[in-house]
Amino acid sequence: MKWEAVRNVLLMIQPALLMYTTEEPYATPVGLDEKFMKSEVILLLDSFFNIVEWRGKHIQGWFQENYHLSSDYGYLQEMHKNVT
């Protein structure tokens, strides 16, 4: 029989949702609520079994235009580094 650590079991029961914004590129824990699905945020859901990344409309557009690769958008580089 394999035993899991308490932290892992808690993630299985209630996944952790982390929010990254352009103002705060480091993880901010938020509740499991759709009100955090805003156009300028990245949400990272850790359910122990899977990790899901969701990007808001503006953030996704910036990544499609490769702004995160430009030195002029250092905050996007920092956010992308912290999420990946």
N, CA, C and O atoms as a Maestro MAE file, in Angstrom:
{
 s_m_m2io_version
 :::
 2.0.0
}

f_m_ct {
 s_m_title
 :::
 protein
 m_atom[336] {
  # First column is atom index #
  i_m_mmod_type
  r_m_x_coord
  r_m_y_coord
  r_m_z_coord
  i_m_residue_number
  s_m_chain_name
  s_m_pdb_residue_name
  s_m_pdb_atom_name
  i_m_atomic_number
  :::
  1 25 0.843 -1.175 0.000 1 A "MET " " N  " 7
  2 3 0.000 0.000 0.000 1 A "MET " " CA " 6
  3 2 0.894 1.246 0.000 1 A "MET " " C  " 6
  4 15 1.836 1.350 0.786 1 A "MET " " O  " 8
  5 25 0.587 2.164 -0.875 2 A "LYS " " N  " 7
  6 3 1.368 3.397 -0.970 2 A "LYS " " CA " 6
  7 2 0.636 4.514 -0.246 2 A "LYS " " C  " 6
  8 15 -0.566 4.700 -0.437 2 A "LYS " " O  " 8
  9 25 1.356 5.254 0.582 3 A "TRP " " N  " 7
  10 3 0.785 6.363 1.333 3 A "TRP " " CA " 6
  11 2 1.198 7.675 0.694 3 A "TRP " " C  " 6
  12 15 2.310 7.796 0.180 3 A "TRP " " O  " 8
  13 25 0.314 8.653 0.722 4 A "GLU " " N  " 7
  14 3 0.593 9.988 0.196 4 A "GLU " " CA " 6
  15 2 0.755 10.978 1.334 4 A "GLU " " C  " 6
  16 15 0.175 10.816 2.408 4 A "GLU " " O  " 8
  17 25 1.551 12.003 1.081 5 A "ALA " " N  " 7
  18 3 1.730 13.077 2.056 5 A "ALA " " CA " 6
  19 2 0.428 13.857 2.197 5 A "ALA " " C  " 6
  20 15 -0.379 13.905 1.268 5 A "ALA " " O  " 8
  21 25 0.229 14.457 3.343 6 A "VAL " " N  " 7
  22 3 -1.004 15.206 3.615 6 A "VAL " " CA " 6
  23 2 -1.205 16.301 2.575 6 A "VAL " " C  " 6
  24 15 -2.325 16.494 2.101 6 A "VAL " " O  " 8
  25 25 -0.143 17.025 2.208 7 A "ARG " " N  " 7
  26 3 -0.259 18.107 1.217 7 A "ARG " " CA " 6
  27 2 -0.806 17.581 -0.112 7 A "ARG " " C  " 6
  28 15 -1.661 18.220 -0.726 7 A "ARG " " O  " 8
  29 25 -0.322 16.432 -0.553 8 A "ASN " " N  " 7
  30 3 -0.789 15.838 -1.807 8 A "ASN " " CA " 6
  31 2 -2.251 15.444 -1.727 8 A "ASN " " C  " 6
  32 15 -3.004 15.648 -2.679 8 A "ASN " " O  " 8
  33 25 -2.659 14.882 -0.600 9 A "VAL " " N  " 7
  34 3 -4.057 14.484 -0.422 9 A "VAL " " CA " 6
  35 2 -4.959 15.713 -0.444 9 A "VAL " " C  " 6
  36 15 -6.041 15.679 -1.030 9 A "VAL " " O  " 8
  37 25 -4.519 16.798 0.191 10 A "LEU " " N  " 7
  38 3 -5.309 18.030 0.180 10 A "LEU " " CA " 6
  39 2 -5.475 18.579 -1.230 10 A "LEU " " C  " 6
  40 15 -6.547 19.078 -1.574 10 A "LEU " " O  " 8
  41 25 -4.426 18.493 -2.055 11 A "LEU " " N  " 7
  42 3 -4.540 18.927 -3.452 11 A "LEU " " CA " 6
  43 2 -5.528 18.061 -4.230 11 A "LEU " " C  " 6
  44 15 -6.222 18.551 -5.121 11 A "LEU " " O  " 8
  45 25 -5.588 16.789 -3.896 12 A "MET " " N  " 7
  46 3 -6.530 15.897 -4.568 12 A "MET " " CA " 6
  47 2 -7.967 16.263 -4.204 12 A "MET " " C  " 6
  48 15 -8.862 16.189 -5.046 12 A "MET " " O  " 8
  49 25 -8.186 16.657 -2.952 13 A "ILE " " N  " 7
  50 3 -9.524 17.001 -2.487 13 A "ILE " " CA " 6
  51 2 -9.939 18.388 -2.959 13 A "ILE " " C  " 6
  52 15 -11.036 18.568 -3.488 13 A "ILE " " O  " 8
  53 25 -9.049 19.377 -2.764 14 A "GLN " " N  " 7
  54 3 -9.331 20.743 -3.224 14 A "GLN " " CA " 6
  55 2 -8.108 21.256 -3.972 14 A "GLN " " C  " 6
  56 15 -7.103 21.607 -3.353 14 A "GLN " " O  " 8
  57 25 -8.185 21.301 -5.289 15 A "PRO " " N  " 7
  58 3 -7.059 21.775 -6.094 15 A "PRO " " CA " 6
  59 2 -6.663 23.202 -5.736 15 A "PRO " " C  " 6
  60 15 -7.482 23.992 -5.268 15 A "PRO " " O  " 8
  61 25 -5.396 23.514 -5.966 16 A "ALA " " N  " 7
  62 3 -4.882 24.860 -5.723 16 A "ALA " " CA " 6
  63 2 -4.991 25.678 -7.006 16 A "ALA " " C  " 6
  64 15 -4.593 25.216 -8.074 16 A "ALA " " O  " 8
  65 25 -5.526 26.883 -6.904 17 A "LEU " " N  " 7
  66 3 -5.628 27.787 -8.037 17 A "LEU " " CA " 6
  67 2 -4.736 28.987 -7.750 17 A "LEU " " C  " 6
  68 15 -4.923 29.690 -6.757 17 A "LEU " " O  " 8
  69 25 -3.762 29.214 -8.633 18 A "LEU " " N  " 7
  70 3 -2.823 30.315 -8.477 18 A "LEU " " CA " 6
  71 2 -3.055 31.327 -9.581 18 A "LEU " " C  " 6
  72 15 -3.307 30.956 -10.727 18 A "LEU " " O  " 8
  73 25 -2.971 32.611 -9.237 19 A "MET " " N  " 7
  74 3 -3.213 33.683 -10.204 19 A "MET " " CA " 6
  75 2 -1.941 34.498 -10.385 19 A "MET " " C  " 6
  76 15 -1.276 34.871 -9.418 19 A "MET " " O  " 8
  77 25 -1.619 34.762 -11.643 20 A "TYR " " N  " 7
  78 3 -0.503 35.630 -12.009 20 A "TYR " " CA " 6
  79 2 -1.085 36.803 -12.786 20 A "TYR " " C  " 6
  80 15 -1.896 36.602 -13.690 20 A "TYR " " O  " 8
  81 25 -0.681 38.028 -12.446 21 A "THR " " N  " 7
  82 3 -1.161 39.216 -13.149 21 A "THR " " CA " 6
  83 2 0.032 40.022 -13.645 21 A "THR " " C  " 6
  84 15 1.175 39.753 -13.275 21 A "THR " " O  " 8
  85 25 -0.249 41.015 -14.490 22 A "THR " " N  " 7
  86 3 0.822 41.872 -14.991 22 A "THR " " CA " 6
  87 2 1.392 42.734 -13.871 22 A "THR " " C  " 6
  88 15 2.562 43.114 -13.927 22 A "THR " " O  " 8
  89 25 0.589 43.052 -12.854 23 A "GLU " " N  " 7
  90 3 1.076 43.842 -11.726 23 A "GLU " " CA " 6
  91 2 1.865 43.002 -10.734 23 A "GLU " " C  " 6
  92 15 2.805 43.497 -10.112 23 A "GLU " " O  " 8
  93 25 1.493 41.740 -10.579 24 A "GLU " " N  " 7
  94 3 2.130 40.843 -9.617 24 A "GLU " " CA " 6
  95 2 2.486 39.534 -10.325 24 A "GLU " " C  " 6
  96 15 1.649 38.636 -10.412 24 A "GLU " " O  " 8
  97 25 3.731 39.414 -10.839 25 A "PRO " " N  " 7
  98 3 4.093 38.230 -11.622 25 A "PRO " " CA " 6
  99 2 4.309 36.967 -10.792 25 A "PRO " " C  " 6
  100 15 4.567 35.904 -11.356 25 A "PRO " " O  " 8
  101 25 4.210 37.061 -9.466 26 A "TYR " " N  " 7
  102 3 4.377 35.880 -8.621 26 A "TYR " " CA " 6
  103 2 3.013 35.325 -8.227 26 A "TYR " " C  " 6
  104 15 2.013 36.043 -8.229 26 A "TYR " " O  " 8
  105 25 2.988 34.076 -7.900 27 A "ALA " " N  " 7
  106 3 1.733 33.373 -7.626 27 A "ALA " " CA " 6
  107 2 0.977 33.963 -6.452 27 A "ALA " " C  " 6
  108 15 1.543 34.244 -5.395 27 A "ALA " " O  " 8
  109 25 -0.322 34.143 -6.668 28 A "THR " " N  " 7
  110 3 -1.238 34.563 -5.622 28 A "THR " " CA " 6
  111 2 -2.325 33.500 -5.527 28 A "THR " " C  " 6
  112 15 -3.063 33.300 -6.492 28 A "THR " " O  " 8
  113 25 -2.446 32.810 -4.387 29 A "PRO " " N  " 7
  114 3 -3.511 31.819 -4.252 29 A "PRO " " CA " 6
  115 2 -4.881 32.492 -4.273 29 A "PRO " " C  " 6
  116 15 -5.090 33.511 -3.616 29 A "PRO " " O  " 8
  117 25 -5.803 31.919 -5.027 30 A "VAL " " N  " 7
  118 3 -7.167 32.439 -5.103 30 A "VAL " " CA " 6
  119 2 -8.134 31.269 -4.956 30 A "VAL " " C  " 6
  120 15 -7.753 30.108 -5.099 30 A "VAL " " O  " 8
  121 25 -9.381 31.595 -4.670 31 A "GLY " " N  " 7
  122 3 -10.411 30.574 -4.535 31 A "GLY " " CA " 6
  123 2 -10.826 30.014 -5.882 31 A "GLY " " C  " 6
  124 15 -10.598 30.632 -6.922 31 A "GLY " " O  " 8
  125 25 -11.426 28.862 -5.856 32 A "LEU " " N  " 7
  126 3 -11.901 28.225 -7.084 32 A "LEU " " CA " 6
  127 2 -13.198 28.905 -7.520 32 A "LEU " " C  " 6
  128 15 -14.293 28.430 -7.216 32 A "LEU " " O  " 8
  129 25 -13.061 30.022 -8.237 33 A "ASP " " N  " 7
  130 3 -14.208 30.829 -8.618 33 A "ASP " " CA " 6
  131 2 -13.938 31.455 -9.985 33 A "ASP " " C  " 6
  132 15 -12.822 31.891 -10.267 33 A "ASP " " O  " 8
  133 25 -14.959 31.495 -10.822 34 A "GLU " " N  " 7
  134 3 -14.804 32.044 -12.172 34 A "GLU " " CA " 6
  135 2 -14.573 33.551 -12.182 34 A "GLU " " C  " 6
  136 15 -14.178 34.093 -13.214 34 A "GLU " " O  " 8
  137 25 -14.802 34.239 -11.081 35 A "LYS " " N  " 7
  138 3 -14.601 35.688 -11.039 35 A "LYS " " CA " 6
  139 2 -13.130 36.061 -11.246 35 A "LYS " " C  " 6
  140 15 -12.828 37.217 -11.545 35 A "LYS " " O  " 8
  141 25 -12.219 35.109 -11.094 36 A "PHE " " N  " 7
  142 3 -10.797 35.370 -11.306 36 A "PHE " " CA " 6
  143 2 -10.383 35.193 -12.766 36 A "PHE " " C  " 6
  144 15 -9.226 35.432 -13.112 36 A "PHE " " O  " 8
  145 25 -11.303 34.781 -13.616 37 A "MET " " N  " 7
  146 3 -11.010 34.610 -15.043 37 A "MET " " CA " 6
  147 2 -11.137 35.972 -15.734 37 A "MET " " C  " 6
  148 15 -12.153 36.281 -16.356 37 A "MET " " O  " 8
  149 25 -10.079 36.775 -15.605 38 A "LYS " " N  " 7
  150 3 -10.050 38.116 -16.177 38 A "LYS " " CA " 6
  151 2 -9.127 38.134 -17.378 38 A "LYS " " C  " 6
  152 15 -8.322 37.221 -17.563 38 A "LYS " " O  " 8
  153 25 -9.239 39.166 -18.190 39 A "SER " " N  " 7
  154 3 -8.502 39.217 -19.456 39 A "SER " " CA " 6
  155 2 -7.001 39.403 -19.284 39 A "SER " " C  " 6
  156 15 -6.241 39.073 -20.195 39 A "SER " " O  " 8
  157 25 -6.549 39.920 -18.145 40 A "GLU " " N  " 7
  158 3 -5.122 40.173 -17.968 40 A "GLU " " CA " 6
  159 2 -4.510 39.337 -16.846 40 A "GLU " " C  " 6
  160 15 -3.679 39.826 -16.081 40 A "GLU " " O  " 8
  161 25 -4.925 38.080 -16.756 41 A "VAL " " N  " 7
  162 3 -4.361 37.173 -15.753 41 A "VAL " " CA " 6
  163 2 -4.045 35.823 -16.382 41 A "VAL " " C  " 6
  164 15 -4.563 35.466 -17.440 41 A "VAL " " O  " 8
  165 25 -3.184 35.092 -15.701 42 A "ILE " " N  " 7
  166 3 -2.933 33.683 -15.998 42 A "ILE " " CA " 6
  167 2 -3.332 32.920 -14.750 42 A "ILE " " C  " 6
  168 15 -2.913 33.264 -13.645 42 A "ILE " " O  " 8
  169 25 -4.138 31.887 -14.923 43 A "LEU " " N  " 7
  170 3 -4.530 31.027 -13.818 43 A "LEU " " CA " 6
  171 2 -3.866 29.668 -13.994 43 A "LEU " " C  " 6
  172 15 -3.831 29.117 -15.094 43 A "LEU " " O  " 8
  173 25 -3.349 29.146 -12.911 44 A "LEU " " N  " 7
  174 3 -2.702 27.848 -12.918 44 A "LEU " " CA " 6
  175 2 -3.407 26.969 -11.888 44 A "LEU " " C  " 6
  176 15 -3.398 27.274 -10.695 44 A "LEU " " O  " 8
  177 25 -4.011 25.888 -12.347 45 A "LEU " " N  " 7
  178 3 -4.737 24.968 -11.482 45 A "LEU " " CA " 6
  179 2 -3.900 23.718 -11.268 45 A "LEU " " C  " 6
  180 15 -3.546 23.028 -12.224 45 A "LEU " " O  " 8
  181 25 -3.587 23.429 -10.012 46 A "ASP " " N  " 7
  182 3 -2.816 22.236 -9.649 46 A "ASP " " CA " 6
  183 2 -3.738 21.298 -8.889 46 A "ASP " " C  " 6
  184 15 -4.114 21.573 -7.750 46 A "ASP " " O  " 8
  185 25 -4.103 20.182 -9.527 47 A "SER " " N  " 7
  186 3 -4.995 19.208 -8.894 47 A "SER " " CA " 6
  187 2 -4.251 17.935 -8.492 47 A "SER " " C  " 6
  188 15 -4.874 16.898 -8.264 47 A "SER " " O  " 8
  189 25 -2.931 18.009 -8.405 48 A "PHE " " N  " 7
  190 3 -2.042 16.903 -8.111 48 A "PHE " " CA " 6
  191 2 -1.892 15.974 -9.309 48 A "PHE " " C  " 6
  192 15 -0.769 15.597 -9.644 48 A "PHE " " O  " 8
  193 25 -2.974 15.596 -9.958 49 A "PHE " " N  " 7
  194 3 -2.925 14.699 -11.100 49 A "PHE " " CA " 6
  195 2 -2.643 15.454 -12.400 49 A "PHE " " C  " 6
  196 15 -2.005 14.922 -13.308 49 A "PHE " " O  " 8
  197 25 -3.118 16.686 -12.481 50 A "ASN " " N  " 7
  198 3 -2.968 17.516 -13.682 50 A "ASN " " CA " 6
  199 2 -2.658 18.948 -13.280 50 A "ASN " " C  " 6
  200 15 -3.019 19.406 -12.196 50 A "ASN " " O  " 8
  201 25 -1.978 19.642 -14.190 51 A "ILE " " N  " 7
  202 3 -1.769 21.079 -14.047 51 A "ILE " " CA " 6
  203 2 -2.353 21.719 -15.292 51 A "ILE " " C  " 6
  204 15 -2.008 21.351 -16.415 51 A "ILE " " O  " 8
  205 25 -3.248 22.690 -15.080 52 A "VAL " " N  " 7
  206 3 -3.934 23.348 -16.183 52 A "VAL " " CA " 6
  207 2 -3.606 24.836 -16.144 52 A "VAL " " C  " 6
  208 15 -3.720 25.478 -15.100 52 A "VAL " " O  " 8
  209 25 -3.197 25.380 -17.293 53 A "GLU " " N  " 7
  210 3 -2.916 26.810 -17.403 53 A "GLU " " CA " 6
  211 2 -4.018 27.456 -18.234 53 A "GLU " " C  " 6
  212 15 -4.358 26.967 -19.311 53 A "GLU " " O  " 8
  213 25 -4.572 28.553 -17.732 54 A "TRP " " N  " 7
  214 3 -5.585 29.327 -18.452 54 A "TRP " " CA " 6
  215 2 -5.073 30.744 -18.592 54 A "TRP " " C  " 6
  216 15 -4.625 31.353 -17.621 54 A "TRP " " O  " 8
  217 25 -5.142 31.270 -19.814 55 A "ARG " " N  " 7
  218 3 -4.704 32.644 -20.073 55 A "ARG " " CA " 6
  219 2 -5.902 33.490 -20.471 55 A "ARG " " C  " 6
  220 15 -6.746 33.077 -21.267 55 A "ARG " " O  " 8
  221 25 -5.954 34.695 -19.892 56 A "GLY " " N  " 7
  222 3 -6.989 35.643 -20.261 56 A "GLY " " CA " 6
  223 2 -6.795 36.127 -21.690 56 A "GLY " " C  " 6
  224 15 -5.734 35.921 -22.278 56 A "GLY " " O  " 8
  225 25 -7.809 36.765 -22.248 57 A "LYS " " N  " 7
  226 3 -7.822 37.186 -23.648 57 A "LYS " " CA " 6
  227 2 -6.618 38.070 -23.995 57 A "LYS " " C  " 6
  228 15 -5.954 37.833 -25.004 57 A "LYS " " O  " 8
  229 25 -6.332 39.074 -23.180 58 A "HIS " " N  " 7
  230 3 -5.211 39.976 -23.479 58 A "HIS " " CA " 6
  231 2 -3.866 39.260 -23.361 58 A "HIS " " C  " 6
  232 15 -2.994 39.421 -24.214 58 A "HIS " " O  " 8
  233 25 -3.708 38.486 -22.323 59 A "ILE " " N  " 7
  234 3 -2.449 37.751 -22.125 59 A "ILE " " CA " 6
  235 2 -2.213 36.787 -23.281 59 A "ILE " " C  " 6
  236 15 -1.100 36.708 -23.800 59 A "ILE " " O  " 8
  237 25 -3.243 36.054 -23.690 60 A "GLN " " N  " 7
  238 3 -3.098 35.110 -24.794 60 A "GLN " " CA " 6
  239 2 -2.699 35.838 -26.077 60 A "GLN " " C  " 6
  240 15 -1.859 35.354 -26.835 60 A "GLN " " O  " 8
  241 25 -3.300 36.996 -26.316 61 A "GLY " " N  " 7
  242 3 -2.934 37.791 -27.494 61 A "GLY " " CA " 6
  243 2 -1.482 38.222 -27.454 61 A "GLY " " C  " 6
  244 15 -0.794 38.194 -28.474 61 A "GLY " " O  " 8
  245 25 -1.008 38.623 -26.278 62 A "TRP " " N  " 7
  246 3 0.395 39.031 -26.139 62 A "TRP " " CA " 6
  247 2 1.330 37.861 -26.409 62 A "TRP " " C  " 6
  248 15 2.372 38.036 -27.042 62 A "TRP " " O  " 8
  249 25 0.973 36.675 -25.939 63 A "PHE " " N  " 7
  250 3 1.813 35.510 -26.184 63 A "PHE " " CA " 6
  251 2 1.793 35.114 -27.656 63 A "PHE " " C  " 6
  252 15 2.816 34.681 -28.185 63 A "PHE " " O  " 8
  253 25 0.657 35.251 -28.325 64 A "GLN " " N  " 7
  254 3 0.582 34.943 -29.753 64 A "GLN " " CA " 6
  255 2 1.431 35.911 -30.570 64 A "GLN " " C  " 6
  256 15 1.975 35.539 -31.609 64 A "GLN " " O  " 8
  257 25 1.545 37.149 -30.102 65 A "GLU " " N  " 7
  258 3 2.373 38.158 -30.780 65 A "GLU " " CA " 6
  259 2 3.836 38.087 -30.340 65 A "GLU " " C  " 6
  260 15 4.651 38.900 -30.777 65 A "GLU " " O  " 8
  261 25 4.174 37.128 -29.481 66 A "ASN " " N  " 7
  262 3 5.528 36.908 -28.964 66 A "ASN " " CA " 6
  263 2 6.076 38.085 -28.171 66 A "ASN " " C  " 6
  264 15 7.286 38.312 -28.158 66 A "ASN " " O  " 8
  265 25 5.204 38.835 -27.510 67 A "TYR " " N  " 7
  266 3 5.659 39.942 -26.671 67 A "TYR " " CA " 6
  267 2 6.530 39.440 -25.520 67 A "TYR " " C  " 6
  268 15 7.428 40.149 -25.066 67 A "TYR " " O  " 8
  269 25 6.270 38.232 -25.051 68 A "HIS " " N  " 7
  270 3 7.037 37.689 -23.929 68 A "HIS " " CA " 6
  271 2 8.497 37.425 -24.289 68 A "HIS " " C  " 6
  272 15 9.315 37.180 -23.402 68 A "HIS " " O  " 8
  273 25 8.834 37.472 -25.571 69 A "LEU " " N  " 7
  274 3 10.214 37.280 -26.012 69 A "LEU " " CA " 6
  275 2 10.960 38.603 -26.151 69 A "LEU " " C  " 6
  276 15 12.180 38.607 -26.312 69 A "LEU " " O  " 8
  277 25 10.253 39.714 -26.091 70 A "SER " " N  " 7
  278 3 10.843 41.041 -26.268 70 A "SER " " CA " 6
  279 2 11.340 41.585 -24.930 70 A "SER " " C  " 6
  280 15 10.680 41.431 -23.902 70 A "SER " " O  " 8
  281 25 12.514 42.223 -24.957 71 A "SER " " N  " 7
  282 3 13.066 42.809 -23.735 71 A "SER " " CA " 6
  283 2 12.243 44.001 -23.253 71 A "SER " " C  " 6
  284 15 12.341 44.380 -22.086 71 A "SER " " O  " 8
  285 25 11.432 44.599 -24.131 72 A "ASP " " N  " 7
  286 3 10.576 45.724 -23.741 72 A "ASP " " CA " 6
  287 2 9.448 45.297 -22.816 72 A "ASP " " C  " 6
  288 15 8.857 46.134 -22.134 72 A "ASP " " O  " 8
  289 25 9.143 44.016 -22.785 73 A "TYR " " N  " 7
  290 3 8.045 43.488 -21.968 73 A "TYR " " CA " 6
  291 2 8.607 42.522 -20.921 73 A "TYR " " C  " 6
  292 15 8.244 41.346 -20.877 73 A "TYR " " O  " 8
  293 25 9.492 43.044 -20.091 74 A "GLY " " N  " 7
  294 3 10.155 42.230 -19.075 74 A "GLY " " CA " 6
  295 2 9.190 41.586 -18.106 74 A "GLY " " C  " 6
  296 15 9.431 40.472 -17.640 74 A "GLY " " O  " 8
  297 25 8.086 42.277 -17.790 75 A "TYR " " N  " 7
  298 3 7.113 41.708 -16.851 75 A "TYR " " CA " 6
  299 2 6.461 40.458 -17.425 75 A "TYR " " C  " 6
  300 15 6.120 39.544 -16.675 75 A "TYR " " O  " 8
  301 25 6.282 40.401 -18.752 76 A "LEU " " N  " 7
  302 3 5.723 39.180 -19.357 76 A "LEU " " CA " 6
  303 2 6.748 38.047 -19.299 76 A "LEU " " C  " 6
  304 15 6.392 36.890 -19.076 76 A "LEU " " O  " 8
  305 25 8.029 38.388 -19.502 77 A "GLN " " N  " 7
  306 3 9.065 37.375 -19.388 77 A "GLN " " CA " 6
  307 2 9.107 36.812 -17.980 77 A "GLN " " C  " 6
  308 15 9.222 35.601 -17.788 77 A "GLN " " O  " 8
  309 25 9.011 37.708 -16.983 78 A "GLU " " N  " 7
  310 3 9.033 37.273 -15.580 78 A "GLU " " CA " 6
  311 2 7.801 36.404 -15.270 78 A "GLU " " C  " 6
  312 15 7.917 35.375 -14.604 78 A "GLU " " O  " 8
  313 25 6.640 36.818 -15.750 79 A "MET " " N  " 7
  314 3 5.421 36.055 -15.512 79 A "MET " " CA " 6
  315 2 5.518 34.685 -16.169 79 A "MET " " C  " 6
  316 15 5.167 33.677 -15.557 79 A "MET " " O  " 8
  317 25 5.992 34.641 -17.411 80 A "HIS " " N  " 7
  318 3 6.103 33.379 -18.134 80 A "HIS " " CA " 6
  319 2 7.098 32.459 -17.446 80 A "HIS " " C  " 6
  320 15 6.860 31.255 -17.362 80 A "HIS " " O  " 8
  321 25 8.213 33.001 -16.950 81 A "LYS " " N  " 7
  322 3 9.211 32.212 -16.250 81 A "LYS " " CA " 6
  323 2 8.637 31.607 -14.970 81 A "LYS " " C  " 6
  324 15 8.917 30.453 -14.646 81 A "LYS " " O  " 8
  325 25 7.836 32.384 -14.248 82 A "ASN " " N  " 7
  326 3 7.262 31.900 -12.995 82 A "ASN " " CA " 6
  327 2 6.178 30.848 -13.205 82 A "ASN " " C  " 6
  328 15 6.007 29.950 -12.381 82 A "ASN " " O  " 8
  329 25 5.449 30.964 -14.308 83 A "VAL " " N  " 7
  330 3 4.361 30.009 -14.569 83 A "VAL " " CA " 6
  331 2 4.920 28.689 -15.074 83 A "VAL " " C  " 6
  332 15 4.411 27.632 -14.701 83 A "VAL " " O  " 8
  333 25 5.950 28.717 -15.911 84 A "THR " " N  " 7
  334 3 6.469 27.485 -16.510 84 A "THR " " CA " 6
  335 2 7.475 26.795 -15.655 84 A "THR " " C  " 6
  336 15 7.994 25.746 -16.037 84 A "THR " " O  " 8
  :::
 }
 m_bond[335] {
  # First column is bond index #
  i_m_from
  i_m_to
  i_m_order
  :::
  1 1 2 1
  2 2 3 1
  3 3 4 2
  4 3 5 1
  5 5 6 1
  6 6 7 1
  7 7 8 2
  8 7 9 1
  9 9 10 1
  10 10 11 1
  11 11 12 2
  12 11 13 1
  13 13 14 1
  14 14 15 1
  15 15 16 2
  16 15 17 1
  17 17 18 1
  18 18 19 1
  19 19 20 2
  20 19 21 1
  21 21 22 1
  22 22 23 1
  23 23 24 2
  24 23 25 1
  25 25 26 1
  26 26 27 1
  27 27 28 2
  28 27 29 1
  29 29 30 1
  30 30 31 1
  31 31 32 2
  32 31 33 1
  33 33 34 1
  34 34 35 1
  35 35 36 2
  36 35 37 1
  37 37 38 1
  38 38 39 1
  39 39 40 2
  40 39 41 1
  41 41 42 1
  42 42 43 1
  43 43 44 2
  44 43 45 1
  45 45 46 1
  46 46 47 1
  47 47 48 2
  48 47 49 1
  49 49 50 1
  50 50 51 1
  51 51 52 2
  52 51 53 1
  53 53 54 1
  54 54 55 1
  55 55 56 2
  56 55 57 1
  57 57 58 1
  58 58 59 1
  59 59 60 2
  60 59 61 1
  61 61 62 1
  62 62 63 1
  63 63 64 2
  64 63 65 1
  65 65 66 1
  66 66 67 1
  67 67 68 2
  68 67 69 1
  69 69 70 1
  70 70 71 1
  71 71 72 2
  72 71 73 1
  73 73 74 1
  74 74 75 1
  75 75 76 2
  76 75 77 1
  77 77 78 1
  78 78 79 1
  79 79 80 2
  80 79 81 1
  81 81 82 1
  82 82 83 1
  83 83 84 2
  84 83 85 1
  85 85 86 1
  86 86 87 1
  87 87 88 2
  88 87 89 1
  89 89 90 1
  90 90 91 1
  91 91 92 2
  92 91 93 1
  93 93 94 1
  94 94 95 1
  95 95 96 2
  96 95 97 1
  97 97 98 1
  98 98 99 1
  99 99 100 2
  100 99 101 1
  101 101 102 1
  102 102 103 1
  103 103 104 2
  104 103 105 1
  105 105 106 1
  106 106 107 1
  107 107 108 2
  108 107 109 1
  109 109 110 1
  110 110 111 1
  111 111 112 2
  112 111 113 1
  113 113 114 1
  114 114 115 1
  115 115 116 2
  116 115 117 1
  117 117 118 1
  118 118 119 1
  119 119 120 2
  120 119 121 1
  121 121 122 1
  122 122 123 1
  123 123 124 2
  124 123 125 1
  125 125 126 1
  126 126 127 1
  127 127 128 2
  128 127 129 1
  129 129 130 1
  130 130 131 1
  131 131 132 2
  132 131 133 1
  133 133 134 1
  134 134 135 1
  135 135 136 2
  136 135 137 1
  137 137 138 1
  138 138 139 1
  139 139 140 2
  140 139 141 1
  141 141 142 1
  142 142 143 1
  143 143 144 2
  144 143 145 1
  145 145 146 1
  146 146 147 1
  147 147 148 2
  148 147 149 1
  149 149 150 1
  150 150 151 1
  151 151 152 2
  152 151 153 1
  153 153 154 1
  154 154 155 1
  155 155 156 2
  156 155 157 1
  157 157 158 1
  158 158 159 1
  159 159 160 2
  160 159 161 1
  161 161 162 1
  162 162 163 1
  163 163 164 2
  164 163 165 1
  165 165 166 1
  166 166 167 1
  167 167 168 2
  168 167 169 1
  169 169 170 1
  170 170 171 1
  171 171 172 2
  172 171 173 1
  173 173 174 1
  174 174 175 1
  175 175 176 2
  176 175 177 1
  177 177 178 1
  178 178 179 1
  179 179 180 2
  180 179 181 1
  181 181 182 1
  182 182 183 1
  183 183 184 2
  184 183 185 1
  185 185 186 1
  186 186 187 1
  187 187 188 2
  188 187 189 1
  189 189 190 1
  190 190 191 1
  191 191 192 2
  192 191 193 1
  193 193 194 1
  194 194 195 1
  195 195 196 2
  196 195 197 1
  197 197 198 1
  198 198 199 1
  199 199 200 2
  200 199 201 1
  201 201 202 1
  202 202 203 1
  203 203 204 2
  204 203 205 1
  205 205 206 1
  206 206 207 1
  207 207 208 2
  208 207 209 1
  209 209 210 1
  210 210 211 1
  211 211 212 2
  212 211 213 1
  213 213 214 1
  214 214 215 1
  215 215 216 2
  216 215 217 1
  217 217 218 1
  218 218 219 1
  219 219 220 2
  220 219 221 1
  221 221 222 1
  222 222 223 1
  223 223 224 2
  224 223 225 1
  225 225 226 1
  226 226 227 1
  227 227 228 2
  228 227 229 1
  229 229 230 1
  230 230 231 1
  231 231 232 2
  232 231 233 1
  233 233 234 1
  234 234 235 1
  235 235 236 2
  236 235 237 1
  237 237 238 1
  238 238 239 1
  239 239 240 2
  240 239 241 1
  241 241 242 1
  242 242 243 1
  243 243 244 2
  244 243 245 1
  245 245 246 1
  246 246 247 1
  247 247 248 2
  248 247 249 1
  249 249 250 1
  250 250 251 1
  251 251 252 2
  252 251 253 1
  253 253 254 1
  254 254 255 1
  255 255 256 2
  256 255 257 1
  257 257 258 1
  258 258 259 1
  259 259 260 2
  260 259 261 1
  261 261 262 1
  262 262 263 1
  263 263 264 2
  264 263 265 1
  265 265 266 1
  266 266 267 1
  267 267 268 2
  268 267 269 1
  269 269 270 1
  270 270 271 1
  271 271 272 2
  272 271 273 1
  273 273 274 1
  274 274 275 1
  275 275 276 2
  276 275 277 1
  277 277 278 1
  278 278 279 1
  279 279 280 2
  280 279 281 1
  281 281 282 1
  282 282 283 1
  283 283 284 2
  284 283 285 1
  285 285 286 1
  286 286 287 1
  287 287 288 2
  288 287 289 1
  289 289 290 1
  290 290 291 1
  291 291 292 2
  292 291 293 1
  293 293 294 1
  294 294 295 1
  295 295 296 2
  296 295 297 1
  297 297 298 1
  298 298 299 1
  299 299 300 2
  300 299 301 1
  301 301 302 1
  302 302 303 1
  303 303 304 2
  304 303 305 1
  305 305 306 1
  306 306 307 1
  307 307 308 2
  308 307 309 1
  309 309 310 1
  310 310 311 1
  311 311 312 2
  312 311 313 1
  313 313 314 1
  314 314 315 1
  315 315 316 2
  316 315 317 1
  317 317 318 1
  318 318 319 1
  319 319 320 2
  320 319 321 1
  321 321 322 1
  322 322 323 1
  323 323 324 2
  324 323 325 1
  325 325 326 1
  326 326 327 1
  327 327 328 2
  328 327 329 1
  329 329 330 1
  330 330 331 1
  331 331 332 2
  332 331 333 1
  333 333 334 1
  334 334 335 1
  335 335 336 2
  :::
 }
}
